[in-house]
């Protein structure tokens, strides 16, 4: 199961510019393959991305299907922010321009 980062207060899922297995850049959801990897690497990863509130991000398990839905919702658009609705556990997107 993949593991992602979720903001404790806003329920935002961490997204950023990434490189896929074909070495092509895309905007998507950062994930790790194991909980241990995520816990160990997340603090450094967040620091590299200049996240000031890194203590508010927690590791969350997501199915591979859910991870695919996350990236489809983002539509490879870096103006989109990804969130999880706490009641329905469904992902939704907000555009940065709309805030």
Backbone as XML, in Angstrom:
<?xml version="1.0"?>
<chain id="A" units="angstrom">
  <residue number="1" name="UNK">
    <atom name="N" x="0.837" y="-1.189" z="0.000"/>
    <atom name="CA" x="0.000" y="0.000" z="0.000"/>
    <atom name="C" x="0.877" y="1.245" z="0.000"/>
  </residue>
  <residue number="2" name="UNK">
    <atom name="N" x="0.527" y="2.216" z="-0.786"/>
    <atom name="CA" x="1.264" y="3.490" z="-0.761"/>
    <atom name="C" x="0.932" y="4.296" z="0.499"/>
  </residue>
  <residue number="3" name="UNK">
    <atom name="N" x="1.855" y="5.159" z="0.863"/>
    <atom name="CA" x="1.678" y="6.056" z="1.994"/>
    <atom name="C" x="1.928" y="7.482" z="1.532"/>
  </residue>
  <residue number="4" name="UNK">
    <atom name="N" x="1.040" y="8.385" z="1.906"/>
    <atom name="CA" x="1.102" y="9.785" z="1.496"/>
    <atom name="C" x="1.146" y="10.657" z="2.752"/>
  </residue>
  <residue number="5" name="UNK">
    <atom name="N" x="1.258" y="11.963" z="2.545"/>
    <atom name="CA" x="1.234" y="12.905" z="3.657"/>
    <atom name="C" x="-0.072" y="13.680" z="3.646"/>
  </residue>
  <residue number="6" name="UNK">
    <atom name="N" x="-0.680" y="13.770" z="4.813"/>
    <atom name="CA" x="-1.934" y="14.509" z="4.976"/>
    <atom name="C" x="-1.759" y="15.550" z="6.075"/>
  </residue>
  <residue number="7" name="UNK">
    <atom name="N" x="-2.206" y="16.758" z="5.791"/>
    <atom name="CA" x="-2.131" y="17.836" z="6.778"/>
    <atom name="C" x="-3.206" y="17.609" z="7.831"/>
  </residue>
  <residue number="8" name="UNK">
    <atom name="N" x="-2.826" y="17.640" z="9.090"/>
    <atom name="CA" x="-3.734" y="17.324" z="10.195"/>
    <atom name="C" x="-4.903" y="18.297" z="10.310"/>
  </residue>
  <residue number="9" name="UNK">
    <atom name="N" x="-4.689" y="19.567" z="10.009"/>
    <atom name="CA" x="-5.735" y="20.576" z="10.190"/>
    <atom name="C" x="-6.606" y="20.791" z="8.951"/>
  </residue>
  <residue number="10" name="UNK">
    <atom name="N" x="-5.976" y="20.817" z="7.792"/>
    <atom name="CA" x="-6.731" y="21.133" z="6.573"/>
    <atom name="C" x="-7.172" y="19.906" z="5.776"/>
  </residue>
  <residue number="11" name="UNK">
    <atom name="N" x="-6.614" y="18.742" z="6.088"/>
    <atom name="CA" x="-6.848" y="17.494" z="5.336"/>
    <atom name="C" x="-6.316" y="17.558" z="3.906"/>
  </residue>
  <residue number="12" name="UNK">
    <atom name="N" x="-5.363" y="18.452" z="3.676"/>
    <atom name="CA" x="-4.711" y="18.518" z="2.363"/>
    <atom name="C" x="-3.752" y="17.351" z="2.221"/>
  </residue>
  <residue number="13" name="UNK">
    <atom name="N" x="-3.688" y="16.779" z="1.021"/>
    <atom name="CA" x="-2.729" y="15.734" z="0.677"/>
    <atom name="C" x="-1.552" y="16.421" z="-0.012"/>
  </residue>
  <residue number="14" name="UNK">
    <atom name="N" x="-0.333" y="16.052" z="0.385"/>
    <atom name="CA" x="0.846" y="16.729" z="-0.158"/>
    <atom name="C" x="1.046" y="16.364" z="-1.628"/>
  </residue>
  <residue number="15" name="UNK">
    <atom name="N" x="1.150" y="17.397" z="-2.447"/>
    <atom name="CA" x="1.393" y="17.236" z="-3.885"/>
    <atom name="C" x="2.543" y="18.148" z="-4.284"/>
  </residue>
  <residue number="16" name="UNK">
    <atom name="N" x="3.221" y="17.769" z="-5.351"/>
    <atom name="CA" x="4.362" y="18.569" z="-5.807"/>
    <atom name="C" x="4.768" y="18.098" z="-7.201"/>
  </residue>
  <residue number="17" name="UNK">
    <atom name="N" x="5.786" y="18.750" z="-7.746"/>
    <atom name="CA" x="6.351" y="18.322" z="-9.021"/>
    <atom name="C" x="7.232" y="17.108" z="-8.762"/>
  </residue>
  <residue number="18" name="UNK">
    <atom name="N" x="7.034" y="16.072" z="-9.555"/>
    <atom name="CA" x="7.738" y="14.804" z="-9.396"/>
    <atom name="C" x="8.250" y="14.326" z="-10.746"/>
  </residue>
  <residue number="19" name="UNK">
    <atom name="N" x="9.034" y="13.260" z="-10.721"/>
    <atom name="CA" x="9.527" y="12.608" z="-11.943"/>
    <atom name="C" x="9.005" y="11.169" z="-11.928"/>
  </residue>
  <residue number="20" name="UNK">
    <atom name="N" x="8.351" y="10.733" z="-13.024"/>
    <atom name="CA" x="7.815" y="9.373" z="-13.046"/>
    <atom name="C" x="8.882" y="8.347" z="-13.439"/>
  </residue>
  <residue number="21" name="UNK">
    <atom name="N" x="8.486" y="7.092" z="-13.519"/>
    <atom name="CA" x="9.451" y="6.025" z="-13.807"/>
    <atom name="C" x="10.056" y="6.124" z="-15.207"/>
  </residue>
  <residue number="22" name="UNK">
    <atom name="N" x="9.434" y="6.928" z="-16.073"/>
    <atom name="CA" x="9.957" y="7.142" z="-17.428"/>
    <atom name="C" x="10.793" y="8.410" z="-17.503"/>
  </residue>
  <residue number="23" name="UNK">
    <atom name="N" x="11.087" y="8.982" z="-16.322"/>
    <atom name="CA" x="11.887" y="10.201" z="-16.200"/>
    <atom name="C" x="11.190" y="11.431" z="-16.784"/>
  </residue>
  <residue number="24" name="UNK">
    <atom name="N" x="9.859" y="11.405" z="-16.794"/>
    <atom name="CA" x="9.074" y="12.545" z="-17.266"/>
    <atom name="C" x="8.516" y="13.313" z="-16.076"/>
  </residue>
  <residue number="25" name="UNK">
    <atom name="N" x="8.595" y="14.638" z="-16.114"/>
    <atom name="CA" x="8.065" y="15.432" z="-15.004"/>
    <atom name="C" x="6.536" y="15.456" z="-15.013"/>
  </residue>
  <residue number="26" name="UNK">
    <atom name="N" x="5.959" y="15.475" z="-13.813"/>
    <atom name="CA" x="4.513" y="15.609" z="-13.673"/>
    <atom name="C" x="4.204" y="16.199" z="-12.310"/>
  </residue>
  <residue number="27" name="UNK">
    <atom name="N" x="2.990" y="16.703" z="-12.149"/>
    <atom name="CA" x="2.534" y="17.219" z="-10.871"/>
    <atom name="C" x="1.613" y="16.171" z="-10.265"/>
  </residue>
  <residue number="28" name="UNK">
    <atom name="N" x="1.966" y="15.681" z="-9.090"/>
    <atom name="CA" x="1.168" y="14.608" z="-8.508"/>
    <atom name="C" x="1.353" y="14.470" z="-7.017"/>
  </residue>
  <residue number="29" name="UNK">
    <atom name="N" x="0.898" y="13.365" z="-6.500"/>
    <atom name="CA" x="0.906" y="13.065" z="-5.081"/>
    <atom name="C" x="2.194" y="12.336" z="-4.714"/>
  </residue>
  <residue number="30" name="UNK">
    <atom name="N" x="2.936" y="12.906" z="-3.786"/>
    <atom name="CA" x="4.143" y="12.246" z="-3.293"/>
    <atom name="C" x="3.715" y="11.039" z="-2.457"/>
  </residue>
  <residue number="31" name="UNK">
    <atom name="N" x="4.359" y="9.892" z="-2.701"/>
    <atom name="CA" x="4.042" y="8.695" z="-1.918"/>
    <atom name="C" x="5.294" y="7.873" z="-1.678"/>
  </residue>
  <residue number="32" name="UNK">
    <atom name="N" x="5.197" y="7.011" z="-0.682"/>
    <atom name="CA" x="6.237" y="6.049" z="-0.350"/>
    <atom name="C" x="5.599" y="4.669" z="-0.340"/>
  </residue>
  <residue number="33" name="UNK">
    <atom name="N" x="6.412" y="3.640" z="-0.550"/>
    <atom name="CA" x="5.901" y="2.272" z="-0.601"/>
    <atom name="C" x="5.654" y="1.663" z="0.772"/>
  </residue>
  <residue number="34" name="UNK">
    <atom name="N" x="6.369" y="2.117" z="1.788"/>
    <atom name="CA" x="6.190" y="1.560" z="3.125"/>
    <atom name="C" x="6.008" y="2.683" z="4.146"/>
  </residue>
  <residue number="35" name="UNK">
    <atom name="N" x="5.369" y="2.328" z="5.248"/>
    <atom name="CA" x="5.165" y="3.281" z="6.334"/>
    <atom name="C" x="6.512" y="3.733" z="6.901"/>
  </residue>
  <residue number="36" name="UNK">
    <atom name="N" x="7.413" y="2.795" z="7.054"/>
    <atom name="CA" x="8.736" y="3.101" z="7.610"/>
    <atom name="C" x="9.475" y="4.112" z="6.732"/>
  </residue>
  <residue number="37" name="UNK">
    <atom name="N" x="9.472" y="3.887" z="5.429"/>
    <atom name="CA" x="10.101" y="4.832" z="4.491"/>
    <atom name="C" x="9.489" y="6.223" z="4.633"/>
  </residue>
  <residue number="38" name="UNK">
    <atom name="N" x="8.179" y="6.263" z="4.664"/>
    <atom name="CA" x="7.475" y="7.540" z="4.759"/>
    <atom name="C" x="7.844" y="8.268" z="6.042"/>
  </residue>
  <residue number="39" name="UNK">
    <atom name="N" x="7.814" y="7.562" z="7.156"/>
    <atom name="CA" x="8.142" y="8.193" z="8.441"/>
    <atom name="C" x="9.579" y="8.694" z="8.485"/>
  </residue>
  <residue number="40" name="UNK">
    <atom name="N" x="10.484" y="7.919" z="7.922"/>
    <atom name="CA" x="11.898" y="8.299" z="7.946"/>
    <atom name="C" x="12.219" y="9.429" z="6.978"/>
  </residue>
  <residue number="41" name="UNK">
    <atom name="N" x="11.614" y="9.412" z="5.792"/>
    <atom name="CA" x="11.977" y="10.362" z="4.748"/>
    <atom name="C" x="11.136" y="11.636" z="4.726"/>
  </residue>
  <residue number="42" name="UNK">
    <atom name="N" x="9.945" y="11.592" z="5.295"/>
    <atom name="CA" x="9.033" y="12.740" z="5.218"/>
    <atom name="C" x="9.613" y="14.027" z="5.809"/>
  </residue>
  <residue number="43" name="UNK">
    <atom name="N" x="10.237" y="14.007" z="6.989"/>
    <atom name="CA" x="10.758" y="15.270" z="7.532"/>
    <atom name="C" x="11.762" y="15.966" z="6.601"/>
  </residue>
  <residue number="44" name="UNK">
    <atom name="N" x="12.682" y="15.199" z="6.044"/>
    <atom name="CA" x="13.665" y="15.766" z="5.117"/>
    <atom name="C" x="12.992" y="16.229" z="3.832"/>
  </residue>
  <residue number="45" name="UNK">
    <atom name="N" x="12.067" y="15.422" z="3.340"/>
    <atom name="CA" x="11.329" y="15.772" z="2.125"/>
    <atom name="C" x="10.586" y="17.091" z="2.305"/>
  </residue>
  <residue number="46" name="UNK">
    <atom name="N" x="9.884" y="17.255" z="3.420"/>
    <atom name="CA" x="9.142" y="18.486" z="3.682"/>
    <atom name="C" x="10.084" y="19.676" z="3.829"/>
  </residue>
  <residue number="47" name="UNK">
    <atom name="N" x="11.217" y="19.454" z="4.454"/>
    <atom name="CA" x="12.215" y="20.524" z="4.594"/>
    <atom name="C" x="12.721" y="20.955" z="3.221"/>
  </residue>
  <residue number="48" name="UNK">
    <atom name="N" x="12.988" y="19.995" z="2.346"/>
    <atom name="CA" x="13.462" y="20.299" z="0.989"/>
    <atom name="C" x="12.417" y="21.098" z="0.205"/>
  </residue>
  <residue number="49" name="UNK">
    <atom name="N" x="11.152" y="20.898" z="0.532"/>
    <atom name="CA" x="10.070" y="21.623" z="-0.141"/>
    <atom name="C" x="9.639" y="22.870" z="0.638"/>
  </residue>
  <residue number="50" name="UNK">
    <atom name="N" x="10.482" y="23.269" z="1.574"/>
    <atom name="CA" x="10.307" y="24.505" z="2.342"/>
    <atom name="C" x="8.944" y="24.586" z="3.028"/>
  </residue>
  <residue number="51" name="UNK">
    <atom name="N" x="8.529" y="23.470" z="3.618"/>
    <atom name="CA" x="7.277" y="23.422" z="4.365"/>
    <atom name="C" x="7.569" y="23.867" z="5.792"/>
  </residue>
  <residue number="52" name="UNK">
    <atom name="N" x="6.894" y="24.915" z="6.228"/>
    <atom name="CA" x="7.152" y="25.489" z="7.554"/>
    <atom name="C" x="6.453" y="24.741" z="8.681"/>
  </residue>
  <residue number="53" name="UNK">
    <atom name="N" x="5.346" y="24.115" z="8.405"/>
    <atom name="CA" x="4.567" y="23.441" z="9.452"/>
    <atom name="C" x="4.683" y="21.922" z="9.341"/>
  </residue>
  <residue number="54" name="UNK">
    <atom name="N" x="5.888" y="21.425" z="9.167"/>
    <atom name="CA" x="6.093" y="19.993" z="8.905"/>
    <atom name="C" x="5.528" y="19.093" z="10.010"/>
  </residue>
  <residue number="55" name="UNK">
    <atom name="N" x="5.450" y="19.604" z="11.233"/>
    <atom name="CA" x="4.916" y="18.796" z="12.337"/>
    <atom name="C" x="3.418" y="18.525" z="12.186"/>
  </residue>
  <residue number="56" name="UNK">
    <atom name="N" x="2.748" y="19.283" z="11.306"/>
    <atom name="CA" x="1.308" y="19.098" z="11.101"/>
    <atom name="C" x="0.987" y="18.090" z="9.997"/>
  </residue>
  <residue number="57" name="UNK">
    <atom name="N" x="2.005" y="17.565" z="9.343"/>
    <atom name="CA" x="1.792" y="16.576" z="8.284"/>
    <atom name="C" x="1.983" y="15.190" z="8.868"/>
  </residue>
  <residue number="58" name="UNK">
    <atom name="N" x="1.023" y="14.288" z="8.611"/>
    <atom name="CA" x="1.125" y="12.922" z="9.110"/>
    <atom name="C" x="1.078" y="11.937" z="7.950"/>
  </residue>
  <residue number="59" name="UNK">
    <atom name="N" x="1.627" y="10.768" z="8.185"/>
    <atom name="CA" x="1.632" y="9.708" z="7.175"/>
    <atom name="C" x="0.268" y="9.040" z="7.163"/>
  </residue>
  <residue number="60" name="UNK">
    <atom name="N" x="-0.261" y="8.857" z="5.964"/>
    <atom name="CA" x="-1.582" y="8.252" z="5.772"/>
    <atom name="C" x="-1.473" y="7.126" z="4.745"/>
  </residue>
  <residue number="61" name="UNK">
    <atom name="N" x="-2.052" y="5.990" z="5.055"/>
    <atom name="CA" x="-2.086" y="4.880" z="4.103"/>
    <atom name="C" x="-3.191" y="5.130" z="3.087"/>
  </residue>
  <residue number="62" name="UNK">
    <atom name="N" x="-2.874" y="4.915" z="1.823"/>
    <atom name="CA" x="-3.859" y="5.081" z="0.741"/>
    <atom name="C" x="-3.728" y="3.872" z="-0.189"/>
  </residue>
  <residue number="63" name="UNK">
    <atom name="N" x="-4.837" y="3.398" z="-0.666"/>
    <atom name="CA" x="-4.773" y="2.273" z="-1.611"/>
    <atom name="C" x="-4.160" y="2.763" z="-2.930"/>
  </residue>
  <residue number="64" name="UNK">
    <atom name="N" x="-3.690" y="1.819" z="-3.716"/>
    <atom name="CA" x="-3.141" y="2.192" z="-5.026"/>
    <atom name="C" x="-4.222" y="2.825" z="-5.894"/>
  </residue>
  <residue number="65" name="UNK">
    <atom name="N" x="-5.438" y="2.316" z="-5.785"/>
    <atom name="CA" x="-6.564" y="2.883" z="-6.532"/>
    <atom name="C" x="-6.812" y="4.336" z="-6.112"/>
  </residue>
  <residue number="66" name="UNK">
    <atom name="N" x="-6.780" y="4.596" z="-4.810"/>
    <atom name="CA" x="-7.000" y="5.954" z="-4.299"/>
    <atom name="C" x="-5.890" y="6.888" z="-4.784"/>
  </residue>
  <residue number="67" name="UNK">
    <atom name="N" x="-4.654" y="6.396" z="-4.795"/>
    <atom name="CA" x="-3.530" y="7.190" z="-5.283"/>
    <atom name="C" x="-3.729" y="7.573" z="-6.751"/>
  </residue>
  <residue number="68" name="UNK">
    <atom name="N" x="-4.222" y="6.634" z="-7.545"/>
    <atom name="CA" x="-4.511" y="6.930" z="-8.956"/>
    <atom name="C" x="-5.590" y="7.998" z="-9.076"/>
  </residue>
  <residue number="69" name="UNK">
    <atom name="N" x="-6.624" y="7.900" z="-8.247"/>
    <atom name="CA" x="-7.700" y="8.898" z="-8.248"/>
    <atom name="C" x="-7.139" y="10.265" z="-7.849"/>
  </residue>
  <residue number="70" name="UNK">
    <atom name="N" x="-6.256" y="10.295" z="-6.847"/>
    <atom name="CA" x="-5.626" y="11.555" z="-6.448"/>
    <atom name="C" x="-4.988" y="12.238" z="-7.650"/>
  </residue>
  <residue number="71" name="UNK">
    <atom name="N" x="-4.193" y="11.477" z="-8.392"/>
    <atom name="CA" x="-3.462" y="12.067" z="-9.511"/>
    <atom name="C" x="-4.374" y="12.442" z="-10.676"/>
  </residue>
  <residue number="72" name="UNK">
    <atom name="N" x="-5.432" y="11.675" z="-10.889"/>
    <atom name="CA" x="-6.402" y="12.039" z="-11.928"/>
    <atom name="C" x="-7.075" y="13.358" z="-11.554"/>
  </residue>
  <residue number="73" name="UNK">
    <atom name="N" x="-7.463" y="13.488" z="-10.284"/>
    <atom name="CA" x="-8.114" y="14.715" z="-9.819"/>
    <atom name="C" x="-7.202" y="15.929" z="-9.999"/>
  </residue>
  <residue number="74" name="UNK">
    <atom name="N" x="-5.898" y="15.741" z="-9.785"/>
    <atom name="CA" x="-4.956" y="16.857" z="-9.926"/>
    <atom name="C" x="-4.799" y="17.300" z="-11.374"/>
  </residue>
  <residue number="75" name="UNK">
    <atom name="N" x="-5.022" y="16.385" z="-12.308"/>
    <atom name="CA" x="-4.973" y="16.699" z="-13.730"/>
    <atom name="C" x="-3.629" y="17.298" z="-14.157"/>
  </residue>
  <residue number="76" name="UNK">
    <atom name="N" x="-2.550" y="16.891" z="-13.483"/>
    <atom name="CA" x="-1.202" y="17.373" z="-13.805"/>
    <atom name="C" x="-1.126" y="18.900" z="-13.806"/>
  </residue>
  <residue number="77" name="UNK">
    <atom name="N" x="-1.927" y="19.538" z="-12.958"/>
    <atom name="CA" x="-2.017" y="21.002" z="-12.904"/>
    <atom name="C" x="-1.514" y="21.481" z="-11.546"/>
  </residue>
  <residue number="78" name="UNK">
    <atom name="N" x="-0.384" y="22.166" z="-11.538"/>
    <atom name="CA" x="0.224" y="22.601" z="-10.279"/>
    <atom name="C" x="-0.563" y="23.707" z="-9.587"/>
  </residue>
  <residue number="79" name="UNK">
    <atom name="N" x="-1.619" y="24.193" z="-10.198"/>
    <atom name="CA" x="-2.504" y="25.154" z="-9.533"/>
    <atom name="C" x="-3.538" y="24.453" z="-8.654"/>
  </residue>
  <residue number="80" name="UNK">
    <atom name="N" x="-3.618" y="23.130" z="-8.769"/>
    <atom name="CA" x="-4.600" y="22.373" z="-7.994"/>
    <atom name="C" x="-4.010" y="21.884" z="-6.678"/>
  </residue>
  <residue number="81" name="UNK">
    <atom name="N" x="-4.807" y="22.005" z="-5.632"/>
    <atom name="CA" x="-4.472" y="21.463" z="-4.318"/>
    <atom name="C" x="-5.436" y="20.324" z="-4.036"/>
  </residue>
  <residue number="82" name="UNK">
    <atom name="N" x="-4.941" y="19.257" z="-3.442"/>
    <atom name="CA" x="-5.734" y="18.057" z="-3.208"/>
    <atom name="C" x="-6.088" y="17.935" z="-1.729"/>
  </residue>
  <residue number="83" name="UNK">
    <atom name="N" x="-7.353" y="17.604" z="-1.452"/>
    <atom name="CA" x="-7.841" y="17.448" z="-0.086"/>
    <atom name="C" x="-8.649" y="16.166" z="0.027"/>
  </residue>
  <residue number="84" name="UNK">
    <atom name="N" x="-8.837" y="15.709" z="1.267"/>
    <atom name="CA" x="-9.699" y="14.565" z="1.559"/>
    <atom name="C" x="-10.863" y="15.066" z="2.400"/>
  </residue>
  <residue number="85" name="UNK">
    <atom name="N" x="-12.065" y="14.747" z="1.970"/>
    <atom name="CA" x="-13.243" y="15.062" z="2.773"/>
    <atom name="C" x="-13.277" y="14.063" z="3.925"/>
  </residue>
  <residue number="86" name="UNK">
    <atom name="N" x="-13.244" y="14.570" z="5.149"/>
    <atom name="CA" x="-13.163" y="13.697" z="6.328"/>
    <atom name="C" x="-14.395" y="12.811" z="6.499"/>
  </residue>
  <residue number="87" name="UNK">
    <atom name="N" x="-15.551" y="13.280" z="6.107"/>
    <atom name="CA" x="-16.780" y="12.489" z="6.289"/>
    <atom name="C" x="-16.906" y="11.372" z="5.265"/>
  </residue>
  <residue number="88" name="UNK">
    <atom name="N" x="-16.688" y="11.713" z="3.994"/>
    <atom name="CA" x="-16.878" y="10.723" z="2.938"/>
    <atom name="C" x="-15.582" y="10.007" z="2.547"/>
  </residue>
  <residue number="89" name="UNK">
    <atom name="N" x="-14.444" y="10.521" z="3.033"/>
    <atom name="CA" x="-13.131" y="10.002" z="2.677"/>
    <atom name="C" x="-12.867" y="10.108" z="1.171"/>
  </residue>
  <residue number="90" name="UNK">
    <atom name="N" x="-13.526" y="11.061" z="0.520"/>
    <atom name="CA" x="-13.375" y="11.268" z="-0.918"/>
    <atom name="C" x="-12.418" y="12.427" z="-1.194"/>
  </residue>
  <residue number="91" name="UNK">
    <atom name="N" x="-11.578" y="12.281" z="-2.215"/>
    <atom name="CA" x="-10.680" y="13.378" z="-2.571"/>
    <atom name="C" x="-11.422" y="14.463" z="-3.353"/>
  </residue>
  <residue number="92" name="UNK">
    <atom name="N" x="-10.975" y="15.686" z="-3.174"/>
    <atom name="CA" x="-11.478" y="16.802" z="-3.976"/>
    <atom name="C" x="-10.357" y="17.799" z="-4.174"/>
  </residue>
  <residue number="93" name="UNK">
    <atom name="N" x="-10.507" y="18.637" z="-5.191"/>
    <atom name="CA" x="-9.475" y="19.587" z="-5.578"/>
    <atom name="C" x="-9.988" y="21.015" z="-5.421"/>
  </residue>
  <residue number="94" name="UNK">
    <atom name="N" x="-9.085" y="21.863" z="-4.971"/>
    <atom name="CA" x="-9.311" y="23.316" z="-4.965"/>
    <atom name="C" x="-8.206" y="23.931" z="-5.788"/>
  </residue>
  <residue number="95" name="UNK">
    <atom name="N" x="-8.554" y="24.884" z="-6.621"/>
    <atom name="CA" x="-7.552" y="25.569" z="-7.409"/>
    <atom name="C" x="-6.988" y="26.722" z="-6.594"/>
  </residue>
  <residue number="96" name="UNK">
    <atom name="N" x="-5.674" y="26.887" z="-6.604"/>
    <atom name="CA" x="-5.008" y="27.954" z="-5.850"/>
    <atom name="C" x="-5.566" y="29.333" z="-6.228"/>
  </residue>
  <residue number="97" name="UNK">
    <atom name="N" x="-5.950" y="29.485" z="-7.468"/>
    <atom name="CA" x="-6.440" y="30.771" z="-7.971"/>
    <atom name="C" x="-7.795" y="31.128" z="-7.345"/>
  </residue>
  <residue number="98" name="UNK">
    <atom name="N" x="-8.531" y="30.110" z="-6.891"/>
    <atom name="CA" x="-9.853" y="30.344" z="-6.321"/>
    <atom name="C" x="-9.822" y="30.717" z="-4.850"/>
  </residue>
  <residue number="99" name="UNK">
    <atom name="N" x="-8.651" y="30.639" z="-4.241"/>
    <atom name="CA" x="-8.571" y="30.916" z="-2.798"/>
    <atom name="C" x="-8.423" y="32.377" z="-2.516"/>
  </residue>
</chain>
